[in-house]
Amino acid sequence: MRLLRGLIGAVLWILAALLGLVGLVLCVTVILLPVGIPVLIIARRLITRAVQLMLPRALAHPVKEISKTTTKTGKEVGSVASDAAKKGRKFLHQGRKRLA
């Protein structure tokens, strides 16, 4: 899977470079400048996507990775706290039985 993502990223990078070159040529001709600018913007987005495909997930999407990790840790902490609360209630219930 990682090799496939890298290969797709490399092909996308080459495509984006060619598209950027075409956009640059269009921008040089003043008449086609309104066409060249959007082509350059599309090329920039393609290069960004290509880099994201080549990098590991933690580097490509650091904010999403951190939020995913903290969500998972939060659920674990919540589970431990829930277990502790259940044990505490059980202990209090047993203590009341002994006193009665």
Distance bins in CASP14 RR format, pairs under 12 A and 6 or more apart:
PFRMAT RR
TARGET T0000
AUTHOR 0000-0000-0000
RMODE 2
METHOD distances of the structure
MODEL  1
1 7 0 0 0 0 0 1 0 0 0 0 0
1 8 0 0 0 0 0 1 0 0 0 0 0
1 53 0 0 0 0 0 1 0 0 0 0 0
1 56 0 0 0 0 0 1 0 0 0 0 0
1 57 0 0 0 0 0 1 0 0 0 0 0
2 8 0 0 0 0 0 1 0 0 0 0 0
2 9 0 0 0 0 0 1 0 0 0 0 0
2 53 0 0 0 0 0 1 0 0 0 0 0
2 54 0 0 0 0 1 0 0 0 0 0 0
2 55 0 0 0 0 0 1 0 0 0 0 0
2 56 0 0 0 0 1 0 0 0 0 0 0
2 57 0 0 0 0 0 1 0 0 0 0 0
3 9 0 0 0 0 0 1 0 0 0 0 0
3 10 0 0 0 0 0 1 0 0 0 0 0
3 53 0 0 0 0 0 1 0 0 0 0 0
3 54 0 0 0 0 0 1 0 0 0 0 0
4 10 0 0 0 0 0 1 0 0 0 0 0
4 11 0 0 0 0 0 1 0 0 0 0 0
4 53 0 0 0 0 1 0 0 0 0 0 0
4 54 0 0 0 0 0 1 0 0 0 0 0
5 11 0 0 0 0 0 1 0 0 0 0 0
5 12 0 0 0 0 0 1 0 0 0 0 0
5 49 0 0 0 0 0 1 0 0 0 0 0
5 50 0 0 0 0 0 1 0 0 0 0 0
5 51 0 0 0 0 0 1 0 0 0 0 0
5 52 0 0 0 0 1 0 0 0 0 0 0
5 53 1 0 1 0 0 0 0 0 0 0 0
5 54 1 0 0 1 0 0 0 0 0 0 0
5 55 0 0 0 0 1 0 0 0 0 0 0
5 56 0 0 0 0 1 0 0 0 0 0 0
5 57 0 0 0 0 1 0 0 0 0 0 0
5 60 0 0 0 0 0 1 0 0 0 0 0
6 12 0 0 0 0 1 0 0 0 0 0 0
6 13 0 0 0 0 1 0 0 0 0 0 0
6 49 0 0 0 0 0 1 0 0 0 0 0
6 50 0 0 0 0 1 0 0 0 0 0 0
6 51 0 0 0 0 0 1 0 0 0 0 0
6 52 0 0 0 0 0 1 0 0 0 0 0
6 53 1 0 0 1 0 0 0 0 0 0 0
6 54 1 0 1 0 0 0 0 0 0 0 0
6 55 0 0 0 0 1 0 0 0 0 0 0
6 56 0 0 0 0 0 1 0 0 0 0 0
6 60 0 0 0 0 0 1 0 0 0 0 0
7 13 0 0 0 0 0 1 0 0 0 0 0
7 14 0 0 0 0 0 1 0 0 0 0 0
7 50 0 0 0 0 0 1 0 0 0 0 0
7 53 0 0 0 0 1 0 0 0 0 0 0
7 54 0 0 0 0 1 0 0 0 0 0 0
8 14 0 0 0 0 0 1 0 0 0 0 0
8 15 0 0 0 0 0 1 0 0 0 0 0
8 46 0 0 0 0 0 1 0 0 0 0 0
8 49 0 0 0 0 1 0 0 0 0 0 0
8 50 0 0 0 0 1 0 0 0 0 0 0
8 52 0 0 0 0 0 1 0 0 0 0 0
8 53 1 0 1 0 0 0 0 0 0 0 0
8 54 0 0 0 0 1 0 0 0 0 0 0
9 15 0 0 0 0 1 0 0 0 0 0 0
9 16 0 0 0 0 1 0 0 0 0 0 0
9 17 0 0 0 0 0 1 0 0 0 0 0
9 46 0 0 0 0 1 0 0 0 0 0 0
9 47 0 0 0 0 1 0 0 0 0 0 0
9 48 0 0 0 0 0 1 0 0 0 0 0
9 49 1 0 0 1 0 0 0 0 0 0 0
9 50 1 0 1 0 0 0 0 0 0 0 0
9 51 0 0 0 0 1 0 0 0 0 0 0
9 52 0 0 0 0 1 0 0 0 0 0 0
9 53 1 0 1 0 0 0 0 0 0 0 0
9 54 1 0 1 0 0 0 0 0 0 0 0
9 55 0 0 0 0 1 0 0 0 0 0 0
9 60 0 0 0 0 0 1 0 0 0 0 0
10 16 0 0 0 0 0 1 0 0 0 0 0
10 17 0 0 0 0 0 1 0 0 0 0 0
10 47 0 0 0 0 0 1 0 0 0 0 0
10 50 1 0 0 1 0 0 0 0 0 0 0
10 51 0 0 0 0 0 1 0 0 0 0 0
10 53 0 0 0 0 1 0 0 0 0 0 0
10 54 1 0 0 1 0 0 0 0 0 0 0
11 17 0 0 0 0 0 1 0 0 0 0 0
11 18 0 0 0 0 0 1 0 0 0 0 0
11 46 0 0 0 0 0 1 0 0 0 0 0
11 49 0 0 0 0 0 1 0 0 0 0 0
11 50 0 0 0 0 1 0 0 0 0 0 0
11 53 0 0 0 0 1 0 0 0 0 0 0
11 54 0 0 0 0 0 1 0 0 0 0 0
12 18 0 0 0 0 0 1 0 0 0 0 0
12 19 0 0 0 0 0 1 0 0 0 0 0
12 42 0 0 0 0 0 1 0 0 0 0 0
12 43 0 0 0 0 0 1 0 0 0 0 0
12 45 0 0 0 0 0 1 0 0 0 0 0
12 46 1 0 1 0 0 0 0 0 0 0 0
12 47 0 0 0 0 1 0 0 0 0 0 0
12 48 0 0 0 0 1 0 0 0 0 0 0
12 49 1 0 0 1 0 0 0 0 0 0 0
12 50 1 0 1 0 0 0 0 0 0 0 0
12 51 0 0 0 0 1 0 0 0 0 0 0
12 52 0 0 0 0 1 0 0 0 0 0 0
12 53 1 0 0 1 0 0 0 0 0 0 0
12 54 0 0 0 0 1 0 0 0 0 0 0
13 19 0 0 0 0 0 1 0 0 0 0 0
13 20 0 0 0 0 0 1 0 0 0 0 0
13 43 0 0 0 0 0 1 0 0 0 0 0
13 46 1 0 0 1 0 0 0 0 0 0 0
13 47 1 0 0 1 0 0 0 0 0 0 0
13 48 0 0 0 0 0 1 0 0 0 0 0
13 49 0 0 0 0 1 0 0 0 0 0 0
13 50 1 1 0 0 0 0 0 0 0 0 0
13 51 1 0 0 1 0 0 0 0 0 0 0
13 52 0 0 0 0 0 1 0 0 0 0 0
13 53 0 0 0 0 1 0 0 0 0 0 0
13 54 1 0 0 1 0 0 0 0 0 0 0
14 20 0 0 0 0 0 1 0 0 0 0 0
14 21 0 0 0 0 0 1 0 0 0 0 0
14 43 0 0 0 0 0 1 0 0 0 0 0
14 46 0 0 0 0 1 0 0 0 0 0 0
14 47 0 0 0 0 0 1 0 0 0 0 0
14 50 0 0 0 0 1 0 0 0 0 0 0
15 21 0 0 0 0 0 1 0 0 0 0 0
15 22 0 0 0 0 0 1 0 0 0 0 0
15 42 0 0 0 0 0 1 0 0 0 0 0
15 43 0 0 0 0 1 0 0 0 0 0 0
15 45 0 0 0 0 0 1 0 0 0 0 0
15 46 1 0 0 1 0 0 0 0 0 0 0
15 47 0 0 0 0 1 0 0 0 0 0 0
15 49 0 0 0 0 0 1 0 0 0 0 0
15 50 0 0 0 0 1 0 0 0 0 0 0
16 22 0 0 0 0 0 1 0 0 0 0 0
16 23 0 0 0 0 0 1 0 0 0 0 0
16 39 0 0 0 0 0 1 0 0 0 0 0
16 40 0 0 0 0 0 1 0 0 0 0 0
16 41 0 0 0 0 0 1 0 0 0 0 0
16 42 0 0 0 0 1 0 0 0 0 0 0
16 43 1 0 1 0 0 0 0 0 0 0 0
16 44 1 0 0 1 0 0 0 0 0 0 0
16 45 0 0 0 0 1 0 0 0 0 0 0
16 46 1 1 0 0 0 0 0 0 0 0 0
16 47 1 0 1 0 0 0 0 0 0 0 0
16 48 0 0 0 0 1 0 0 0 0 0 0
16 49 0 0 0 0 1 0 0 0 0 0 0
16 50 1 0 0 1 0 0 0 0 0 0 0
16 51 0 0 0 0 1 0 0 0 0 0 0
16 53 0 0 0 0 0 1 0 0 0 0 0
17 23 0 0 0 0 0 1 0 0 0 0 0
17 24 0 0 0 0 0 1 0 0 0 0 0
17 40 0 0 0 0 0 1 0 0 0 0 0
17 43 1 0 0 1 0 0 0 0 0 0 0
17 44 0 0 0 0 0 1 0 0 0 0 0
17 46 0 0 0 0 1 0 0 0 0 0 0
17 47 1 0 0 1 0 0 0 0 0 0 0
17 50 0 0 0 0 1 0 0 0 0 0 0
18 24 0 0 0 0 0 1 0 0 0 0 0
18 25 0 0 0 0 0 1 0 0 0 0 0
18 39 0 0 0 0 0 1 0 0 0 0 0
18 42 0 0 0 0 0 1 0 0 0 0 0
18 43 0 0 0 0 1 0 0 0 0 0 0
18 46 0 0 0 0 1 0 0 0 0 0 0
18 47 0 0 0 0 0 1 0 0 0 0 0
19 25 0 0 0 0 0 1 0 0 0 0 0
19 26 0 0 0 0 0 1 0 0 0 0 0
19 36 0 0 0 0 0 1 0 0 0 0 0
19 38 0 0 0 0 0 1 0 0 0 0 0
19 39 1 0 0 1 0 0 0 0 0 0 0
19 40 0 0 0 0 1 0 0 0 0 0 0
19 41 0 0 0 0 0 1 0 0 0 0 0
19 42 1 0 0 1 0 0 0 0 0 0 0
19 43 1 0 1 0 0 0 0 0 0 0 0
19 44 0 0 0 0 1 0 0 0 0 0 0
19 45 0 0 0 0 1 0 0 0 0 0 0
19 46 1 0 0 1 0 0 0 0 0 0 0
19 47 0 0 0 0 1 0 0 0 0 0 0
19 50 0 0 0 0 0 1 0 0 0 0 0
20 26 0 0 0 0 1 0 0 0 0 0 0
20 27 0 0 0 0 1 0 0 0 0 0 0
20 36 0 0 0 0 1 0 0 0 0 0 0
20 37 0 0 0 0 0 1 0 0 0 0 0
20 38 0 0 0 0 0 1 0 0 0 0 0
20 39 1 0 0 1 0 0 0 0 0 0 0
20 40 1 0 1 0 0 0 0 0 0 0 0
20 41 0 0 0 0 1 0 0 0 0 0 0
20 42 0 0 0 0 1 0 0 0 0 0 0
20 43 1 1 0 0 0 0 0 0 0 0 0
20 44 0 0 0 0 1 0 0 0 0 0 0
20 45 0 0 0 0 0 1 0 0 0 0 0
20 46 0 0 0 0 1 0 0 0 0 0 0
20 47 0 0 0 0 1 0 0 0 0 0 0
21 27 0 0 0 0 0 1 0 0 0 0 0
21 28 0 0 0 0 0 1 0 0 0 0 0
21 36 0 0 0 0 0 1 0 0 0 0 0
21 39 0 0 0 0 1 0 0 0 0 0 0
21 40 0 0 0 0 1 0 0 0 0 0 0
21 43 0 0 0 0 1 0 0 0 0 0 0
22 28 0 0 0 0 0 1 0 0 0 0 0
22 29 0 0 0 0 0 1 0 0 0 0 0
22 32 0 0 0 0 0 1 0 0 0 0 0
22 35 0 0 0 0 1 0 0 0 0 0 0
22 36 0 0 0 0 1 0 0 0 0 0 0
22 38 0 0 0 0 0 1 0 0 0 0 0
22 39 1 0 0 1 0 0 0 0 0 0 0
22 40 0 0 0 0 1 0 0 0 0 0 0
22 42 0 0 0 0 0 1 0 0 0 0 0
22 43 0 0 0 0 1 0 0 0 0 0 0
23 29 0 0 0 0 0 1 0 0 0 0 0
23 32 0 0 0 0 1 0 0 0 0 0 0
23 33 0 0 0 0 1 0 0 0 0 0 0
23 34 0 0 0 0 0 1 0 0 0 0 0
23 35 1 0 0 1 0 0 0 0 0 0 0
23 36 1 0 1 0 0 0 0 0 0 0 0
23 37 0 0 0 0 1 0 0 0 0 0 0
23 38 0 0 0 0 1 0 0 0 0 0 0
23 39 1 0 1 0 0 0 0 0 0 0 0
23 40 1 0 1 0 0 0 0 0 0 0 0
23 41 0 0 0 0 1 0 0 0 0 0 0
23 42 0 0 0 0 1 0 0 0 0 0 0
23 43 1 0 0 1 0 0 0 0 0 0 0
23 44 0 0 0 0 0 1 0 0 0 0 0
24 32 0 0 0 0 0 1 0 0 0 0 0
24 33 0 0 0 0 0 1 0 0 0 0 0
24 35 0 0 0 0 0 1 0 0 0 0 0
24 36 0 0 0 0 1 0 0 0 0 0 0
24 37 0 0 0 0 0 1 0 0 0 0 0
24 39 0 0 0 0 1 0 0 0 0 0 0
24 40 1 0 0 1 0 0 0 0 0 0 0
24 43 0 0 0 0 1 0 0 0 0 0 0
24 44 0 0 0 0 0 1 0 0 0 0 0
25 32 0 0 0 0 1 0 0 0 0 0 0
25 33 0 0 0 0 0 1 0 0 0 0 0
25 35 0 0 0 0 0 1 0 0 0 0 0
25 36 0 0 0 0 1 0 0 0 0 0 0
25 39 0 0 0 0 1 0 0 0 0 0 0
25 40 0 0 0 0 0 1 0 0 0 0 0
25 43 0 0 0 0 0 1 0 0 0 0 0
26 32 1 0 1 0 0 0 0 0 0 0 0
26 33 1 0 0 1 0 0 0 0 0 0 0
26 34 0 0 0 0 1 0 0 0 0 0 0
26 35 1 0 1 0 0 0 0 0 0 0 0
26 36 1 1 0 0 0 0 0 0 0 0 0
26 37 0 0 0 0 1 0 0 0 0 0 0
26 38 0 0 0 0 1 0 0 0 0 0 0
26 39 1 0 0 1 0 0 0 0 0 0 0
26 40 0 0 0 0 1 0 0 0 0 0 0
26 42 0 0 0 0 0 1 0 0 0 0 0
26 43 0 0 0 0 0 1 0 0 0 0 0
27 33 1 0 1 0 0 0 0 0 0 0 0
27 34 0 0 0 0 1 0 0 0 0 0 0
27 35 0 0 0 0 1 0 0 0 0 0 0
27 36 1 0 1 0 0 0 0 0 0 0 0
27 37 1 0 0 1 0 0 0 0 0 0 0
27 38 0 0 0 0 0 1 0 0 0 0 0
27 39 0 0 0 0 1 0 0 0 0 0 0
27 40 1 0 0 1 0 0 0 0 0 0 0
27 41 0 0 0 0 0 1 0 0 0 0 0
27 43 0 0 0 0 0 1 0 0 0 0 0
28 35 0 0 0 0 0 1 0 0 0 0 0
28 36 0 0 0 0 1 0 0 0 0 0 0
28 40 0 0 0 0 0 1 0 0 0 0 0
29 35 0 0 0 0 1 0 0 0 0 0 0
29 36 0 0 0 0 1 0 0 0 0 0 0
30 36 0 0 0 0 0 1 0 0 0 0 0
32 38 0 0 0 0 0 1 0 0 0 0 0
32 39 0 0 0 0 1 0 0 0 0 0 0
32 40 0 0 0 0 0 1 0 0 0 0 0
33 39 0 0 0 0 0 1 0 0 0 0 0
33 40 0 0 0 0 0 1 0 0 0 0 0
34 40 0 0 0 0 0 1 0 0 0 0 0
35 41 0 0 0 0 0 1 0 0 0 0 0
35 42 0 0 0 0 0 1 0 0 0 0 0
36 42 0 0 0 0 1 0 0 0 0 0 0
36 43 0 0 0 0 1 0 0 0 0 0 0
37 43 0 0 0 0 0 1 0 0 0 0 0
37 44 0 0 0 0 0 1 0 0 0 0 0
38 44 0 0 0 0 0 1 0 0 0 0 0
38 45 0 0 0 0 0 1 0 0 0 0 0
39 45 0 0 0 0 0 1 0 0 0 0 0
39 46 0 0 0 0 0 1 0 0 0 0 0
40 46 0 0 0 0 0 1 0 0 0 0 0
40 47 0 0 0 0 0 1 0 0 0 0 0
41 47 0 0 0 0 0 1 0 0 0 0 0
41 48 0 0 0 0 0 1 0 0 0 0 0
42 48 0 0 0 0 0 1 0 0 0 0 0
42 49 0 0 0 0 0 1 0 0 0 0 0
43 49 0 0 0 0 0 1 0 0 0 0 0
43 50 0 0 0 0 0 1 0 0 0 0 0
44 50 0 0 0 0 0 1 0 0 0 0 0
44 51 0 0 0 0 0 1 0 0 0 0 0
45 51 0 0 0 0 0 1 0 0 0 0 0
45 52 0 0 0 0 0 1 0 0 0 0 0
46 52 0 0 0 0 0 1 0 0 0 0 0
46 53 0 0 0 0 0 1 0 0 0 0 0
47 53 0 0 0 0 0 1 0 0 0 0 0
47 54 0 0 0 0 0 1 0 0 0 0 0
48 54 0 0 0 0 0 1 0 0 0 0 0
48 55 0 0 0 0 0 1 0 0 0 0 0
48 60 0 0 0 0 1 0 0 0 0 0 0
48 61 0 0 0 0 0 1 0 0 0 0 0
49 55 0 0 0 0 0 1 0 0 0 0 0
49 60 0 0 0 0 1 0 0 0 0 0 0
50 60 0 0 0 0 0 1 0 0 0 0 0
51 59 0 0 0 0 1 0 0 0 0 0 0
51 60 1 0 0 1 0 0 0 0 0 0 0
51 61 0 0 0 0 0 1 0 0 0 0 0
52 58 0 0 0 0 0 1 0 0 0 0 0
52 59 0 0 0 0 1 0 0 0 0 0 0
52 60 1 0 1 0 0 0 0 0 0 0 0
52 61 1 0 0 1 0 0 0 0 0 0 0
52 62 0 0 0 0 0 1 0 0 0 0 0
52 64 0 0 0 0 0 1 0 0 0 0 0
53 59 0 0 0 0 0 1 0 0 0 0 0
53 60 1 0 0 1 0 0 0 0 0 0 0
53 61 0 0 0 0 0 1 0 0 0 0 0
54 60 0 0 0 0 1 0 0 0 0 0 0
55 61 0 0 0 0 1 0 0 0 0 0 0
55 62 0 0 0 0 0 1 0 0 0 0 0
55 65 0 0 0 0 0 1 0 0 0 0 0
56 62 0 0 0 0 0 1 0 0 0 0 0
56 65 0 0 0 0 1 0 0 0 0 0 0
57 63 0 0 0 0 0 1 0 0 0 0 0
57 64 0 0 0 0 1 0 0 0 0 0 0
57 65 1 0 0 1 0 0 0 0 0 0 0
57 66 0 0 0 0 0 1 0 0 0 0 0
57 68 0 0 0 0 1 0 0 0 0 0 0
57 69 0 0 0 0 0 1 0 0 0 0 0
58 64 0 0 0 0 1 0 0 0 0 0 0
58 65 1 0 1 0 0 0 0 0 0 0 0
58 66 0 0 0 0 1 0 0 0 0 0 0
58 68 0 0 0 0 1 0 0 0 0 0 0
58 69 0 0 0 0 1 0 0 0 0 0 0
59 65 0 0 0 0 1 0 0 0 0 0 0
59 66 0 0 0 0 0 1 0 0 0 0 0
61 67 0 0 0 0 1 0 0 0 0 0 0
61 68 0 0 0 0 1 0 0 0 0 0 0
61 69 0 0 0 0 0 1 0 0 0 0 0
62 68 0 0 0 0 0 1 0 0 0 0 0
62 69 0 0 0 0 0 1 0 0 0 0 0
63 69 0 0 0 0 0 1 0 0 0 0 0
63 70 0 0 0 0 0 1 0 0 0 0 0
64 70 0 0 0 0 0 1 0 0 0 0 0
64 71 0 0 0 0 0 1 0 0 0 0 0
65 71 0 0 0 0 0 1 0 0 0 0 0
65 72 0 0 0 0 0 1 0 0 0 0 0
66 72 0 0 0 0 0 1 0 0 0 0 0
66 73 0 0 0 0 0 1 0 0 0 0 0
67 73 0 0 0 0 0 1 0 0 0 0 0
67 74 0 0 0 0 0 1 0 0 0 0 0
68 74 0 0 0 0 0 1 0 0 0 0 0
68 75 0 0 0 0 0 1 0 0 0 0 0
69 75 0 0 0 0 0 1 0 0 0 0 0
69 76 0 0 0 0 0 1 0 0 0 0 0
70 76 0 0 0 0 0 1 0 0 0 0 0
70 77 0 0 0 0 0 1 0 0 0 0 0
71 77 0 0 0 0 0 1 0 0 0 0 0
71 78 0 0 0 0 0 1 0 0 0 0 0
72 78 0 0 0 0 0 1 0 0 0 0 0
72 79 0 0 0 0 0 1 0 0 0 0 0
73 79 0 0 0 0 0 1 0 0 0 0 0
73 80 0 0 0 0 0 1 0 0 0 0 0
74 80 0 0 0 0 1 0 0 0 0 0 0
74 81 0 0 0 0 1 0 0 0 0 0 0
74 82 0 0 0 0 0 1 0 0 0 0 0
75 81 0 0 0 0 0 1 0 0 0 0 0
75 82 0 0 0 0 0 1 0 0 0 0 0
76 82 0 0 0 0 0 1 0 0 0 0 0
76 83 0 0 0 0 0 1 0 0 0 0 0
77 83 0 0 0 0 0 1 0 0 0 0 0
77 84 0 0 0 0 0 1 0 0 0 0 0
78 84 0 0 0 0 1 0 0 0 0 0 0
78 85 0 0 0 0 1 0 0 0 0 0 0
78 86 0 0 0 0 0 1 0 0 0 0 0
79 85 0 0 0 0 0 1 0 0 0 0 0
79 86 0 0 0 0 0 1 0 0 0 0 0
80 86 0 0 0 0 0 1 0 0 0 0 0
80 87 0 0 0 0 0 1 0 0 0 0 0
81 87 0 0 0 0 0 1 0 0 0 0 0
81 88 0 0 0 0 0 1 0 0 0 0 0
82 88 0 0 0 0 0 1 0 0 0 0 0
82 89 0 0 0 0 0 1 0 0 0 0 0
83 89 0 0 0 0 0 1 0 0 0 0 0
83 90 0 0 0 0 0 1 0 0 0 0 0
84 90 0 0 0 0 0 1 0 0 0 0 0
84 91 0 0 0 0 0 1 0 0 0 0 0
85 91 0 0 0 0 0 1 0 0 0 0 0
85 92 0 0 0 0 0 1 0 0 0 0 0
86 92 0 0 0 0 0 1 0 0 0 0 0
86 93 0 0 0 0 0 1 0 0 0 0 0
87 93 0 0 0 0 0 1 0 0 0 0 0
87 94 0 0 0 0 0 1 0 0 0 0 0
88 94 0 0 0 0 1 0 0 0 0 0 0
88 95 0 0 0 0 0 1 0 0 0 0 0
89 95 0 0 0 0 0 1 0 0 0 0 0
89 96 0 0 0 0 0 1 0 0 0 0 0
90 96 0 0 0 0 0 1 0 0 0 0 0
90 97 0 0 0 0 0 1 0 0 0 0 0
91 97 0 0 0 0 0 1 0 0 0 0 0
91 98 0 0 0 0 0 1 0 0 0 0 0
92 98 0 0 0 0 0 1 0 0 0 0 0
92 99 0 0 0 0 0 1 0 0 0 0 0
93 99 0 0 0 0 0 1 0 0 0 0 0
93 100 0 0 0 0 0 1 0 0 0 0 0
94 100 0 0 0 0 0 1 0 0 0 0 0
END
